[in-house]
Amino acid sequence: MTKATRDLKTLLRLERKTLWLACWMIDQANRREKVDGVKVGGHQASSASMVSIMTALYFDVLRPQDRVAVKPHASPVFHAIQYLMGNQTLEKLQNFRGYQGAQSYPSRTKDVDDVDFSTGSVGLGVGITPFASLIQDYIAAKGWSAADDKPGRMIALVGDAELDEGNVYEALQEGWKHDLRNCWWIIDYNRQSLDGVVREGLCDRIEMVFRAFGWDVVTLKYGALQRAAFEEPGGKALREWIDACSNQLYSALLFQGGGAWRKRLLDDLGDQGNVSALIDRRSDEELSVLMNNLGGHCLETLSETFNGINHDRPTVFIAYTVKGYGTPLAGHKDNHSGLMTSAQMQAFQEQMKVRPGHEWERFEGLGGSAAEMQAFLDSVPFFAMGRRRHQADRIEVPQTVAVSPAAVREPISTQAAFGRILDAIGKSDSELAARIVTTSPDVTVSTNLGPWVNRRRLFARRELADVFRDQRIPSAQKWDFSPKGQHIELGIAEMNLFLLLGAAGLSHSLFGERLLPIGTLYDPFVSRGLDALNYACYQDARFIVVGTPSGVSLSSEGGAHQSIAQPLIGMSQDGLASFEPAFADELAIIMAWAFDYLQRDGEGDPDERTWLRDETGGSVYLRLSTRQIEQPGRKPNPHFAQEVIDGGTWLKEPGPNADLVIAYQGTVGTEAIAAAGMLCDLRRDIGVLSITSTDRLNAGWQAAQRARARRNPAAISHVERLLGTLPLHCRIITVIDGHPATLSWLGSVCGHRTTSLGVEHFGQTGTVADLYRHYGIDAASIAEAAAKLTQGSYPYRVGMRSL
């Protein structure tokens, strides 16, 4: 006899208690005083459809090494289970969806209970599980896992409507390419979405798709009661009727109850003797229980099926369920955002045998001994090792990483410098080199990862030789795969890139092993994966993303490949420090800092030098260029490296009576420098400000202003120190190969009049000179804009267009 069968009565009691707590939590949240008259929300019906599945998993099936992405709308069920296990507080349940209460959707960073993967943006919690499994295999292949450690199963609890999300199928294909294993998806097939009932035949389509990608498919359609009824005389006809019944009709009958079931079944099946007798043997209530007994609500079926999987092949379970199961909302097509009325909630409370005033008590209404129930909970395998948030050792970053890979006056792009820096790391036998894992969506070579990959190889669980190399066909690339490889090659799907970076960037917490992930992609296509990038940052995953090539500097590629808004994305994305260096020496400094920044996990107190919360750590975004520019000779500056990290440094410091400052970010620095040269005899004390991170400059300035508002007059940010000595008559020209709003705020720091130059419209093909001139970000255009902004004459170019 299986464990699930021995403990079935206890599991049934816990199922009932979990349903009660989840529904009560949502009910109470919506009975709090509404400040704006806005409904608090919650999902009683969507939670109810998942209660049986989650009861079987968390209280019987899961092991400590397993990881679960919970369907967003089942958040109350998750919190209820964690509360029963002592991992969630009563205060936070009572404040569900309130300030600092249990979160609307499971969150690794906002919830106190043990969330494995944040969910909320539908489809992404599903999609990250195959990549988490891949990272688990990567760590095991490197020999970093203990020999006796069994791999965990990466499990997604999937709403059937989530399968409308395209990223789910992108993840399926990538999983097939990488020989996915130890991954389960459990589909809550309640056949209802937010606005209605799903189309007929969806289950067959789901099965076809998963089988095509090599998954095992297990359909849990009938519960134990239904299967037993099918064995009775007339049972075959009942099963055929159920199989033929439309989703809408089945849902409607579930809502109407036993009397409606009886009438419809007898009308459709007629007087067939055995079938009529099967129906007549059951009261209306018993008939309703029978027809509600779908596979996804039968704990006996669920536990035995889940516990019976003895292989590591990816498996999808299509679990037929009822939206609103066990509540008065069951089956109604409008139940997604519905809430039980006060009268319904009172009747539900009586049904659950919960006394008024005892609603939050953990074992109220369950009967039996509280000590026995607690003993069962203490023995649940999944929670046996306590919280499953791991920690990993810090990886030392050698000082040599910060050394510029290019000589003074050497023409080189920041993208090429990035490749050289990684190649130099790859040549070493440092722990840093061993812990870096790179990935790219089929643009490995064109983003300059080629040298690194040639040294460190591509990753796969099984050896796969480079046939071209074996056949002695000359090629610059060594494309052999092995478990020792450190590059994970992806297909062209940026959502998959950021999901993989999210999984790899959580490896220290999920698996106890530090990885330093680097992902490269064409900069404009950051937008294609933006939802997954935001999702990874929300989970506090740690990685470096390199957007390259960027801007109209990629002149010959045309507007489709020229990014405009990405600098603003870098500024606004929480959890992501954004940089756009112009020169190789700046990039080397930033990368050395970034490898350390990824590993920080300190408190949120700001650094009173910059007012940035650097000790908390985070991810890093590098916006790089393919434009080769001559590397500058630097005047001695002992603070140069720190200023690069802080976001800005004077390339040419302004004099005391400065008329003009030209501030630039990125590769257009050459144009800014040339424009300053054109004006040097016409304007006083010109300064040239090199901005390596408008993101960090702006964040520090905002934080310092908040600190001053809290009566700390000494709070001064880095950008305020940079601009604070400029005379009020000084004017600022900003320029960037991106949206001009990125730098337009600089004039607000100390009240200097400012003109911001940049790119606001889709580009076209041409030379760099053509496009810079077209968009007014070439040296002559910068100089003319500066001349118009400041007093004094300037010899305008003949035929120059008006700016």
C-alpha positions in Angstrom: 0.0 0.0 0.0 1.4 3.4 -0.9 2.1 6.2 1.5 -0.6 8.3 -0.2 -3.2 5.7 0.5 -2.2 5.2 4.1 -2.4 9.0 4.7 -5.4 9.7 2.5 -7.7 10.7 5.3 -5.2 13.2 6.6 -4.6 14.6 3.2 -8.3 15.0 2.7 -8.5 17.0 6.0 -5.5 19.2 4.9 -7.1 19.7 1.5 -10.3 21.0 3.2 -8.3 23.2 5.6 -6.2 24.7 2.7 -9.3 25.5 0.7 -10.9 27.2 3.7 -7.9 29.3 4.5 -7.4 30.4 0.9 -11.0 31.5 0.5 -11.1 33.1 4.0 -7.9 35.0 3.3 -9.3 36.5 0.1 -12.7 37.2 1.7 -11.1 39.1 4.6 -8.9 41.1 2.3 -11.9 42.3 0.4 -13.7 43.2 3.6 -11.0 45.6 4.8 -11.8 49.3 4.4 -11.1 50.3 0.8 -9.3 53.6 0.8 -10.2 54.4 -2.8 -13.3 52.2 -3.1 -11.3 49.8 -5.3 -11.8 46.1 -5.1 -8.8 44.4 -3.5 -9.3 41.3 -5.5 -8.1 37.7 -5.2 -9.1 34.5 -7.0 -11.2 32.3 -4.9 -12.3 30.2 -7.9 -8.8 29.9 -9.5 -7.3 29.0 -6.1 -9.9 26.4 -5.5 -9.1 24.5 -8.7 -5.5 24.1 -7.5 -6.1 23.0 -3.9 -6.1 19.2 -4.5 -3.1 19.3 -6.7 -1.1 21.4 -4.3 -2.2 19.4 -1.3 -0.9 16.2 -3.0 2.3 17.8 -4.0 3.3 19.8 -0.9 2.1 17.3 1.8 3.0 14.0 0.1 5.0 14.1 -3.2 7.7 16.7 -3.2 11.2 16.3 -1.9 13.4 19.1 -0.5 15.4 19.4 -3.7 12.3 20.0 -5.8 11.4 23.5 -7.0 7.9 24.8 -7.8 6.6 27.7 -9.8 3.0 28.1 -8.5 0.3 29.4 -10.8 -0.1 33.1 -10.0 -3.8 32.9 -9.1 -3.1 30.1 -6.6 -1.0 32.4 -4.4 -3.5 32.1 -1.5 -3.3 28.3 -1.6 0.5 28.5 -1.4 0.4 31.0 1.5 -2.2 28.8 3.3 0.0 25.7 3.0 3.1 27.6 4.2 1.0 28.9 7.2 0.0 25.4 8.1 3.7 24.4 8.0 4.7 27.4 10.2 6.5 29.2 7.4 4.0 32.1 7.1 2.8 34.4 9.8 -0.9 35.0 10.7 -0.3 38.8 10.5 0.7 38.5 6.8 -2.2 36.3 6.0 -4.6 38.7 7.6 -3.0 41.4 5.5 -3.1 39.5 2.2 -2.7 42.0 -0.7 -2.1 44.7 1.9 1.1 46.7 2.5 3.9 44.2 3.5 1.3 41.4 3.7 1.3 38.1 1.8 1.7 39.0 -1.8 -1.0 38.8 -4.5 1.3 36.5 -6.5 4.2 34.4 -5.0 7.3 36.5 -4.8 10.9 35.4 -3.9 11.8 38.9 -2.8 8.6 40.2 -1.2 7.2 37.1 0.6 8.6 35.6 3.8 7.6 32.1 3.0 9.8 29.9 0.8 8.9 30.9 -2.7 11.0 29.1 -5.3 10.1 31.1 -8.4 8.2 34.3 -8.5 5.1 34.2 -10.7 2.7 36.9 -11.8 3.3 37.6 -15.5 1.6 34.5 -16.9 3.7 32.0 -18.7 7.1 33.1 -17.3 6.9 31.0 -14.2 6.2 28.1 -16.5 9.0 28.9 -18.9 11.7 29.3 -16.3 11.5 25.7 -15.0 13.1 24.0 -18.0 16.0 26.5 -17.8 16.3 25.8 -14.0 16.6 22.1 -14.8 19.3 22.9 -17.4 21.3 24.9 -14.9 20.9 22.0 -12.4 22.4 19.7 -15.0 25.2 22.2 -15.7 26.2 22.3 -12.1 26.1 18.6 -11.8 28.2 18.2 -15.0 30.9 20.4 -13.4 31.1 18.0 -10.4 29.9 20.7 -8.0 27.0 18.7 -6.7 27.5 16.1 -4.1 27.7 12.6 -5.6 24.7 11.4 -3.6 22.5 14.4 -4.4 19.5 13.4 -6.4 18.5 16.1 -8.9 15.3 18.0 -8.0 12.3 18.2 -10.2 11.6 21.6 -11.6 7.8 21.8 -11.5 5.4 24.4 -13.0 1.8 24.6 -11.9 0.2 25.9 -15.1 -3.1 27.5 -15.7 -4.6 26.2 -18.9 -5.0 29.8 -20.2 -1.3 30.3 -19.6 -0.7 28.0 -22.6 -1.9 31.0 -24.8 1.5 32.6 -24.0 4.0 32.2 -26.9 7.0 32.0 -24.6 5.8 28.7 -23.3 6.3 27.1 -26.7 9.7 28.8 -27.2 10.8 27.2 -23.9 9.5 23.8 -25.0 11.6 23.9 -28.1 14.7 25.0 -26.3 14.2 22.2 -23.7 14.0 19.7 -26.5 17.3 21.0 -28.0 19.1 20.6 -24.6 17.8 17.1 -23.7 15.6 18.4 -20.9 14.9 16.2 -17.9 13.6 16.4 -14.4 10.9 18.8 -15.4 7.1 18.5 -14.7 4.4 20.8 -15.9 1.0 20.2 -14.2 -1.8 21.9 -16.1 -4.8 23.0 -14.1 -7.2 22.1 -16.9 -10.3 23.8 -15.5 -11.3 24.9 -19.1 -12.1 28.5 -18.0 -10.0 31.6 -18.6 -10.6 35.2 -17.4 -13.4 35.9 -19.8 -15.0 32.6 -20.6 -14.6 28.9 -21.3 -11.8 27.5 -23.5 -12.4 26.1 -26.9 -13.3 22.4 -27.4 -10.4 20.0 -28.2 -7.7 22.0 -26.5 -6.6 19.0 -24.5 -5.9 17.1 -27.7 -3.8 19.9 -29.1 -1.9 20.2 -25.8 -1.1 16.5 -25.9 0.1 16.7 -29.6 2.4 19.6 -28.9 4.1 18.1 -25.9 4.5 14.7 -27.5 6.1 16.4 -30.5 8.8 17.8 -28.2 9.5 14.5 -26.5 7.5 14.9 -23.3 5.5 12.1 -21.6 1.9 13.1 -21.3 -0.3 11.9 -18.4 -4.0 12.8 -18.5 -5.7 12.9 -15.2 -9.4 13.1 -16.3 -11.3 10.8 -14.0 -11.1 10.5 -10.2 -11.4 7.3 -8.3 -15.1 7.6 -7.8 -15.7 8.1 -11.5 -13.4 5.2 -12.4 -15.3 3.0 -10.0 -18.6 4.1 -11.5 -17.4 3.3 -15.0 -17.0 -0.4 -13.8 -20.7 -0.5 -12.8 -23.3 -1.7 -15.2 -24.0 1.3 -17.4 -20.7 2.9 -16.6 -19.4 2.7 -20.1 -22.3 4.9 -21.4 -21.6 7.4 -18.6 -18.0 7.7 -19.5 -18.8 8.2 -23.2 -21.3 10.9 -22.2 -18.6 12.7 -20.1 -16.1 12.4 -23.0 -18.6 13.9 -25.4 -19.9 16.7 -23.2 -18.8 20.2 -24.2 -16.7 22.3 -21.8 -19.4 24.9 -21.5 -22.2 22.4 -20.7 -20.1 20.6 -18.2 -19.2 23.9 -16.4 -22.8 25.0 -16.4 -24.0 21.7 -14.9 -21.3 21.8 -12.3 -22.6 25.2 -11.2 -26.3 24.0 -11.2 -25.7 20.9 -9.1 -27.1 17.4 -8.6 -30.6 18.0 -9.8 -29.4 19.5 -13.1 -27.0 16.6 -13.5 -29.8 14.1 -13.0 -32.1 15.7 -15.5 -29.5 16.1 -18.2 -28.1 12.7 -17.9 -31.5 11.0 -18.0 -32.5 13.2 -20.9 -29.4 12.5 -23.0 -29.0 8.8 -22.1 -32.7 7.9 -22.0 -34.1 4.9 -20.2 -31.2 2.5 -20.7 -31.8 0.4 -17.6 -28.3 0.1 -16.3 -27.5 3.7 -16.8 -30.7 4.9 -15.1 -30.1 2.5 -12.3 -26.5 3.9 -11.9 -27.9 7.4 -11.6 -30.9 6.5 -9.4 -28.7 4.7 -6.9 -27.2 8.2 -6.0 -28.9 11.1 -4.3 -28.5 14.5 -6.0 -25.7 15.3 -3.6 -23.9 12.1 -4.4 -24.4 12.5 -8.1 -22.9 16.0 -7.9 -19.9 14.6 -6.0 -19.4 11.9 -8.6 -19.5 14.4 -11.5 -17.2 16.8 -9.7 -14.7 13.9 -9.1 -12.3 14.8 -11.9 -8.7 13.5 -11.8 -7.4 16.9 -10.7 -9.5 16.8 -7.5 -8.9 13.2 -6.5 -6.1 13.1 -3.9 -5.8 9.3 -4.3 -5.4 9.6 -8.0 -3.0 12.6 -7.8 -0.7 11.2 -5.2 -0.5 7.7 -6.7 0.2 9.2 -10.2 2.8 11.7 -9.0 4.5 9.2 -6.8 4.5 6.6 -9.5 6.8 8.6 -11.8 10.1 6.8 -11.6 12.1 8.3 -14.5 13.6 11.7 -15.3 11.9 12.4 -18.6 10.0 15.7 -18.9 6.4 15.0 -18.1 3.2 17.1 -18.5 0.1 16.2 -16.4 -3.2 17.4 -17.8 -5.3 17.5 -14.7 -9.0 18.0 -15.3 -10.3 20.3 -12.6 -13.3 22.5 -11.7 -12.7 26.3 -11.3 -14.2 27.1 -7.9 -14.2 23.4 -6.8 -15.8 23.0 -3.4 -17.3 26.5 -3.3 -20.6 28.0 -4.5 -18.7 29.6 -7.4 -17.9 26.2 -9.0 -18.3 26.1 -12.8 -19.8 29.6 -13.3 -18.2 31.2 -16.3 -17.9 34.6 -14.5 -16.2 33.1 -11.4 -12.7 34.2 -12.3 -12.9 37.5 -10.3 -16.0 36.5 -8.4 -16.2 36.5 -4.6 -18.6 34.6 -2.4 -21.3 36.8 -0.8 -21.6 37.2 2.9 -24.4 34.6 2.9 -22.4 32.2 0.8 -19.3 32.6 3.0 -21.3 31.9 6.1 -22.7 28.7 4.6 -19.2 27.8 3.4 -17.9 28.3 6.9 -20.6 26.1 8.4 -19.8 23.4 5.8 -16.1 23.6 6.8 -17.1 23.3 10.5 -15.2 26.4 11.4 -16.6 28.2 14.5 -17.0 32.0 14.4 -13.9 33.6 16.0 -11.7 30.6 15.2 -11.3 31.2 11.4 -7.5 31.5 11.5 -6.8 28.6 13.8 -4.6 26.0 12.0 -6.5 22.9 13.0 -10.0 24.3 13.5 -12.7 22.2 12.0 -10.5 19.2 11.2 -11.5 16.9 14.0 -9.2 14.4 15.5 -6.0 15.2 17.5 -4.1 18.4 16.9 -1.0 16.5 18.1 -1.4 13.8 15.5 -2.0 16.4 12.8 1.2 18.3 13.8 3.1 15.1 13.8 2.0 14.4 10.3 3.1 18.0 9.2 6.4 17.5 10.9 7.1 14.4 8.8 6.2 16.0 5.4 9.3 15.4 3.2 9.3 18.6 1.3 9.8 20.7 4.5 12.1 18.3 6.3 15.3 20.4 5.8 13.7 23.7 6.6 14.0 26.7 4.3 15.6 25.8 1.0 17.4 29.1 0.3 21.0 28.3 -0.2 24.1 30.5 0.0 27.3 30.3 -2.0 30.9 31.5 -1.5 32.0 34.7 -3.1 34.3 34.4 -6.1 37.4 36.6 -6.1 37.7 38.9 -9.0 41.4 39.3 -10.0 42.7 42.9 -10.3 43.9 42.1 -13.9 40.3 42.1 -15.1 40.1 45.9 -14.7 43.2 46.4 -17.0 42.3 47.9 -20.3 42.6 45.4 -23.2 43.5 48.2 -25.7 46.5 50.5 -26.1 46.3 54.3 -26.1 45.4 55.5 -29.6 44.4 52.0 -30.7 41.1 52.0 -32.7 38.8 49.5 -31.1 35.1 49.2 -30.4 33.6 48.4 -26.9 32.2 45.2 -28.3 35.6 44.0 -29.4 37.1 45.1 -26.1 34.4 43.0 -24.3 35.5 40.0 -26.3 39.2 40.6 -25.4 38.4 40.9 -21.7 36.5 37.7 -21.6 39.1 35.9 -23.7 41.8 37.1 -21.2 39.7 35.7 -18.4 39.2 32.5 -20.3 43.0 32.0 -20.7 43.4 31.9 -16.9 42.7 29.0 -14.5 41.0 31.3 -12.0 37.9 30.5 -10.1 36.3 33.5 -11.8 36.9 31.9 -15.2 35.4 28.6 -14.0 32.2 30.2 -12.7 31.4 32.3 -15.7 28.7 30.8 -18.0 27.8 32.6 -21.2 24.8 32.3 -23.4 23.4 34.0 -26.5 20.3 33.6 -28.8 22.2 32.5 -31.9 24.4 35.7 -32.0 27.4 34.3 -30.2 30.0 35.2 -32.8 28.4 38.5 -33.9 28.5 39.7 -30.3 32.2 38.8 -29.8 31.8 35.8 -27.6 33.6 33.6 -30.2 37.1 33.7 -28.6 35.6 32.8 -25.1 33.6 29.9 -26.6 36.7 28.6 -28.5 38.6 28.4 -25.2 35.8 27.3 -23.0 33.6 25.3 -25.4 29.9 24.8 -25.6 27.9 22.9 -22.9 25.9 19.8 -23.4 25.3 16.8 -21.1 26.7 14.5 -23.8 29.8 14.9 -26.0 29.1 16.2 -29.5 32.0 16.6 -31.8 32.5 19.4 -34.3 32.2 17.6 -37.6 33.8 20.4 -39.5 36.8 20.3 -37.3 37.0 16.5 -37.5 36.8 16.7 -41.3 39.7 19.2 -41.2 37.6 22.0 -42.8 39.0 25.3 -41.8 36.8 27.3 -39.5 37.4 30.1 -36.9 35.0 28.5 -34.5 35.4 25.3 -32.5 31.9 24.1 -32.1 32.2 21.0 -30.0 29.9 20.3 -27.1 30.8 18.7 -23.8 29.8 18.6 -20.1 32.9 20.7 -19.5 31.7 23.5 -21.8 30.8 27.0 -20.4 28.6 28.4 -23.2 24.9 27.5 -23.6 23.9 28.2 -27.1 20.2 29.2 -27.6 17.9 29.6 -30.6 16.7 33.0 -31.7 14.3 33.8 -28.8 15.2 36.6 -26.5 12.5 35.5 -23.9 14.5 32.2 -23.5 17.7 34.2 -23.1 16.4 36.1 -20.1 14.6 33.1 -18.6 17.9 31.3 -18.8 19.8 34.2 -17.3 17.2 34.3 -14.5 17.6 30.7 -13.7 21.4 30.8 -13.9 21.4 34.1 -11.9 19.6 32.3 -9.0 21.8 29.2 -8.9 23.5 30.3 -5.7 20.1 30.4 -4.0 18.4 27.5 -5.7 21.3 25.1 -5.8 24.0 26.5 -3.5 26.5 27.0 -6.3 27.7 30.4 -7.6 27.5 31.1 -11.3 28.3 34.4 -13.0 26.1 34.4 -16.1 26.7 36.6 -19.1 24.2 36.9 -21.9 24.7 38.8 -25.2 22.1 39.9 -27.7 21.6 42.6 -30.3 20.7 45.7 -28.3 17.3 46.5 -30.0 16.1 43.1 -29.1 16.3 43.8 -25.4 12.7 44.9 -26.0 11.7 41.5 -27.4 12.6 39.9 -24.1 11.7 42.8 -21.8 9.0 40.9 -19.9 11.4 38.1 -19.1 14.1 40.6 -18.2 11.8 42.3 -15.8 10.8 38.9 -14.4 14.4 37.9 -13.8 15.2 41.2 -12.1 12.0 40.9 -9.9 13.4 37.6 -8.6 16.7 39.3 -7.8 18.6 37.0 -10.3 22.2 38.1 -10.9 23.6 38.3 -14.4 25.3 40.5 -16.9 23.4 41.3 -20.1 25.3 42.8 -23.0 23.3 44.7 -25.6 25.5 45.0 -28.7 25.6 46.4 -31.3 23.6 49.4 -30.3 22.2 52.6 -31.8 22.4 54.2 -35.2 26.2 53.6 -34.9 25.2 50.2 -36.4 24.6 52.3 -39.5 24.5 49.8 -42.3 21.9 47.6 -40.6 19.0 50.0 -40.9 16.3 51.0 -38.5 15.2 47.4 -37.6 18.6 46.8 -35.8 19.2 50.3 -34.4 18.1 50.7 -30.8 16.7 54.0 -29.5 14.8 53.4 -26.3 17.2 51.0 -24.7 19.1 53.6 -22.6 15.8 54.6 -21.0 15.0 50.9 -20.3 18.4 50.6 -18.6 17.6 53.6 -16.4 14.1 52.5 -15.4 14.6 48.8 -14.9 14.8 48.0 -11.2 17.5 45.6 -10.1 19.6 46.4 -13.2 22.6 48.8 -13.1 23.0 50.1 -16.6 26.3 51.3 -18.2 27.3 52.6 -21.7 31.1 53.2 -21.7 32.7 54.8 -24.7 36.2 53.4 -24.2 37.9 50.1 -23.5 39.5 51.2 -20.2 36.1 52.2 -18.9 34.6 48.9 -19.9 37.3 46.8 -18.2 36.8 48.8 -14.9 33.0 48.3 -15.2 33.3 44.5 -15.9 35.6 43.9 -12.9 33.1 45.8 -10.7 30.2 44.0 -12.2 31.5 40.5 -11.3 31.7 41.6 -7.7 28.4 43.5 -7.8 26.6 40.3 -8.9 27.7 38.6 -5.7 26.7 41.2 -3.2 23.8 40.6 -0.8 24.0 43.3 1.8 21.5 45.6 3.4 19.7 48.4 1.5 21.4 51.3 3.3 22.8 53.8 0.7 26.4 54.6 0.3 26.6 58.2 1.6 29.2 59.1 -1.0 26.9 58.3 -4.0 23.6 57.5 -2.2 23.4 54.3 -4.2 22.4 51.0 -2.6 25.4 49.2 -4.0 25.8 46.7 -1.1 22.5 45.1 -2.1 24.0 44.0 -5.4 22.1 43.3 -8.6 22.4 42.6 -12.3 24.3 44.7 -14.9 23.4 45.9 -18.4 26.2 46.9 -20.7 25.2 48.8 -23.9 28.1 48.4 -26.3 29.0 49.4 -29.9 30.7 48.0 -32.9 32.1 51.4 -33.9 35.8 51.5 -33.6 37.2 54.6 -32.0 40.7 55.7 -31.0 41.5 55.1 -27.3 42.4 58.3 -25.4 45.4 59.1 -23.3 44.2 59.9 -19.8 45.5 62.6 -17.5 46.4 61.2 -14.1 43.3 60.9 -11.9 43.5 58.7 -8.8 39.7 58.7 -8.6 39.1 57.7 -12.3 38.1 54.1 -11.7 35.7 55.0 -8.9 34.2 57.8 -11.0 33.6 55.4 -13.9 31.7 53.1 -11.6 29.8 56.0 -10.0 28.6 57.0 -13.5 30.6 60.0 -14.7 34.0 61.6 -14.9 35.5 64.7 -16.5 37.3 63.9 -19.7 38.1 67.6 -19.8 37.4 69.4 -16.5 35.8 72.8 -17.0 37.5 76.0 -15.9 36.1 78.3 -13.2 34.2 80.6 -15.7 32.9 77.8 -18.0 30.4 78.9 -20.6 29.7 75.3 -21.8 29.8 71.7 -20.8 29.3 68.9 -23.4 28.1 65.7 -21.7 28.0 62.5 -23.6 27.3 58.8 -23.1 28.7 56.1 -25.2 30.5 56.0 -28.6 29.4 59.5 -29.6 32.1 60.7 -27.2 34.4 61.2 -30.2 31.9 63.7 -31.6 31.6 65.5 -28.3 35.4 65.8 -28.0 35.6 67.1 -31.6 32.9 69.6 -31.0 34.6 70.9 -27.9 37.8 71.3 -30.0 35.8 73.4 -32.6 34.6 75.7 -29.8 37.6 76.0 -27.7 38.7 79.3 -29.1 35.2 80.7 -29.0 33.8 79.7 -25.6 35.5 79.9 -22.2 36.6 77.0 -20.1 34.7 74.3 -21.9 34.2 71.0 -20.1 33.6 67.6 -21.5 31.8 65.2 -19.2 32.1 61.5 -19.9 29.0 59.7 -18.6 29.4 56.0 -18.2 26.0 55.4 -16.5 23.2 57.9 -16.6 21.3 55.2 -14.7 23.6 55.4 -11.6 23.9 59.2 -11.8 20.2 59.7 -11.9 19.5 57.1 -9.2 22.1 58.7 -6.8 20.6 62.1 -7.4 17.1 61.0 -6.8 18.2 59.2 -3.6 20.1 62.2 -2.3 17.0 64.5 -2.9 14.9 62.1 -0.8 17.5 62.1 1.9 17.5 65.9 2.0 13.8 65.8 2.2 14.2 63.7 5.3 16.3 66.5 6.8 19.8 65.3 5.9 21.3 68.4 4.3 24.7 66.7 3.9 23.3 64.3 1.3 25.1 65.1 -2.0 25.1 62.8 -5.0 28.0 62.2 -7.4 26.3 64.2 -10.2 25.7 67.1 -7.9 29.4 67.2 -7.1 30.3 67.0 -10.8 28.0 69.9 -11.8 27.8 71.9 -8.6 30.9 74.0 -9.3 29.7 75.2 -12.7 28.6 78.9 -12.8 24.9 79.4 -13.3 25.4 81.0 -16.7 27.1 77.7 -17.9 25.1 75.8 -20.5 25.0 72.0 -21.0 24.7 70.1 -24.3 24.0 66.4 -23.9 24.5 63.9 -26.7 23.8 60.1 -26.9 23.3 57.6 -29.7 19.8 56.9 -28.2 16.8 58.8 -27.0 17.8 62.3 -25.9 15.5 62.1 -22.8 18.2 59.8 -21.3 20.4 62.8 -20.5 17.9 65.7 -20.6 17.4 65.7 -16.8 21.0 66.8 -16.2 19.9 70.5 -16.4 17.6 70.0 -13.5 20.4 69.0 -11.1 21.7 72.5 -10.5 19.5 74.6 -12.8 21.6 74.9 -15.9 20.0 75.5 -19.3 20.3 72.4 -21.3 19.9 71.1 -24.9 19.7 67.4 -25.4 20.7 65.7 -28.7 20.0 62.2 -29.6 17.9 59.9 -31.8 14.1 59.9 -31.6 13.0 58.1 -34.9 13.8 54.9 -36.6 17.1 54.9 -38.4 18.0 54.0 -42.0 21.0 52.6 -43.7 24.1 54.7 -44.5 27.5 55.4 -43.1 28.0 56.5 -39.5 28.8 60.0 -40.7 25.6 60.1 -42.7 23.4 59.0 -39.8 25.2 61.2 -37.2 24.7 64.2 -39.5 21.1 63.3 -40.2 20.2 63.1 -36.5 22.3 66.0 -35.5 24.7 64.1 -33.2 27.9 64.7 -35.3 30.6 67.1 -34.1 29.4 70.0 -36.2 25.8 69.7 -35.1 26.9 69.6 -31.5 29.0 72.6 -31.9 26.2 74.5 -33.6 23.7 73.6 -30.9 26.2 74.8 -28.3 26.8 78.1 -30.1 23.1 78.8 -30.3 22.7 78.0 -26.6 25.6 80.3 -25.5 26.5 83.9 -26.2 29.0 84.8 -28.8 29.5 84.3 -32.6 30.0 81.0 -34.4 30.7 80.4 -38.1 27.7 78.3 -39.1 28.1 75.7 -41.8 26.7 76.6 -45.2 23.6 74.6 -45.8 23.4 73.2 -42.3 19.8 72.2 -41.5 18.1 74.0 -38.6 18.1 72.1 -35.4 
